């Protein structure tokens, strides 16, 4: 059995946790991997990892990650990096080899700034909002299939952020995505406080009403627990934008149906940037990407519905660089 299907088949759905429209269905597993890696946030805080522009001039779709640690570093799809010349998010989940510097593909989430705020980057307390993750991942997977390059539709991302900021009264001079989360920080913190990681929990399905917003699955409970607050903010910021009438709790049968759909989907398989292999699927009702390392699903991000658009014109493209 393919490792992705094996991992999904082993999952059990736990009792839902719900708060003001956001329902989280825990994904429980008695299987955990023995992979060892460092989370990006921990590497940055410990001074073992540095993320900078690729040059003094910079390149919008690229950042340089220097991993000086003795472990690989895990960077997640949608992980937000703020600083340097403008804020970015990671285009895919990547495992950066130990003692390597790798140029990674990113997308800009701060259209109105292109000057140094600081020399390097730090991570924020959230991932890109769920709808934005869906759109970006779909465009990156289209680009990967057509050109072999992991670039996004940057114009689409800027348009999406502008529309969301306007709808949520969170406009900022630099048009930064982070301003949306800052504007609603108190409300988002309430969602975070309501979410608890369970023993053996390796992921979750997130829903608003009967809509499956997305799923994030990891290889180890510790990884999921460390990411849960940031995941909750990513999904909750889409929920609070909705009318109250759309905020009924999700049902177990709907979460199970989402899992079944992923199990039945066909994924394309390619060498990853860094360690492992990239798995990707863009279908009528599913956008999903996963990182497979040593036959282990390190991370799966799956979203309901294909909000895909092809990579826009004028997107800069650069190959990965190892040194």
KAKAHU-V397100 format. One record per residue. N is the residue number from 1. RES is the residue in one letter. PSI is psi as a letter, one per 40 degrees, with the letter a starting at -180 (none if undefined). Layout:
n=(N,N)
res=(RES,RES)
psi=(PSI,PSI)
This chain:
n=(1,2,3,4,5,6,7,8,9,10,11,12,13,14,15,16,17,18,19,20,21,22,23,24,25,26,27,28,29,30,31,32,33,34,35,36,37,38,39,40,41,42,43,44,45,46,47,48,49,50,51,52,53,54,55,56,57,58,59,60,61,62,63,64,65,66,67,68,69,70,71,72,73,74,75,76,77,78,79,80,81,82,83,84,85,86,87,88,89,90,91,92,93,94,95,96,97,98,99,100,101,102,103,104,105,106,107,108,109,110,111,112,113,114,115,116,117,118,119,120,121,122,123,124,125,126,127,128,129,130,131,132,133,134,135,136,137,138,139,140,141,142,143,144,145,146,147,148,149,150,151,152,153,154,155,156,157,158,159,160,161,162,163,164,165,166,167,168,169,170,171,172,173,174,175,176,177,178,179,180,181,182,183,184,185,186,187,188,189,190,191,192,193,194,195,196,197,198,199,200,201,202,203,204,205,206,207,208,209,210,211,212,213,214,215,216,217,218,219,220,221,222,223,224,225,226,227,228,229,230,231,232,233,234,235,236,237,238,239,240,241,242,243,244,245,246,247,248,249,250,251,252,253,254,255,256,257,258,259,260,261,262,263,264,265,266,267,268,269,270,271,272,273,274,275,276,277,278,279,280,281,282,283,284,285,286,287,288,289,290,291,292,293,294,295,296,297,298,299,300,301,302,303,304,305,306,307,308,309,310,311,312,313,314,315,316,317,318,319,320,321,322,323)
res=(X,X,X,X,X,X,X,X,X,X,X,X,X,X,X,X,X,X,X,X,X,X,X,X,X,X,X,X,X,X,X,X,X,X,X,X,X,X,X,X,X,X,X,X,X,X,X,X,X,X,X,X,X,X,X,X,X,X,X,X,X,X,X,X,X,X,X,X,X,X,X,X,X,X,X,X,X,X,X,X,X,X,X,X,X,X,X,X,X,X,X,X,X,X,X,X,X,X,X,X,X,X,X,X,X,X,X,X,X,X,X,X,X,X,X,X,X,X,X,X,X,X,X,X,X,X,X,X,X,X,X,X,X,X,X,X,X,X,X,X,X,X,X,X,X,X,X,X,X,X,X,X,X,X,X,X,X,X,X,X,X,X,X,X,X,X,X,X,X,X,X,X,X,X,X,X,X,X,X,X,X,X,X,X,X,X,X,X,X,X,X,X,X,X,X,X,X,X,X,X,X,X,X,X,X,X,X,X,X,X,X,X,X,X,X,X,X,X,X,X,X,X,X,X,X,X,X,X,X,X,X,X,X,X,X,X,X,X,X,X,X,X,X,X,X,X,X,X,X,X,X,X,X,X,X,X,X,X,X,X,X,X,X,X,X,X,X,X,X,X,X,X,X,X,X,X,X,X,X,X,X,X,X,X,X,X,X,X,X,X,X,X,X,X,X,X,X,X,X,X,X,X,X,X,X,X,X,X,X,X,X,X,X,X,X,X,X,X,X,X,X,X,X)
psi=(i,i,d,d,d,d,d,d,d,e,i,h,h,i,h,i,h,i,h,f,d,h,h,h,h,i,h,i,i,e,h,i,i,e,i,h,i,h,i,d,d,d,d,d,d,e,e,e,i,h,h,i,i,e,i,d,d,i,h,d,e,i,i,h,h,h,h,e,i,e,i,i,h,h,h,i,h,e,h,h,h,i,a,b,d,i,i,i,i,h,d,i,h,i,h,h,i,i,f,i,h,h,h,i,h,i,i,h,f,g,d,e,h,f,i,h,d,i,d,a,i,i,i,a,e,i,i,i,i,d,d,d,d,d,d,d,d,d,d,d,d,d,d,d,d,d,e,e,i,f,i,i,g,d,d,d,d,d,d,d,d,d,d,d,d,d,d,e,f,f,i,i,d,e,f,h,d,d,d,d,d,d,d,f,d,d,d,d,d,d,d,d,d,e,h,h,h,i,h,e,h,e,a,i,h,h,i,h,b,e,h,h,d,i,h,h,h,i,e,i,d,d,d,d,d,d,e,d,d,d,d,d,d,d,d,d,d,d,d,e,e,i,i,d,e,e,f,i,i,i,i,d,d,d,d,d,d,d,d,d,d,d,d,e,i,h,h,i,h,i,h,i,h,a,i,a,i,h,h,i,h,h,a,d,e,h,h,i,i,i,h,h,h,f,e,h,h,d,h,h,h,h,i,h,h,g,f,i,i,i,h,i,i,e,h,i,h,i,i,i,h,i,none)
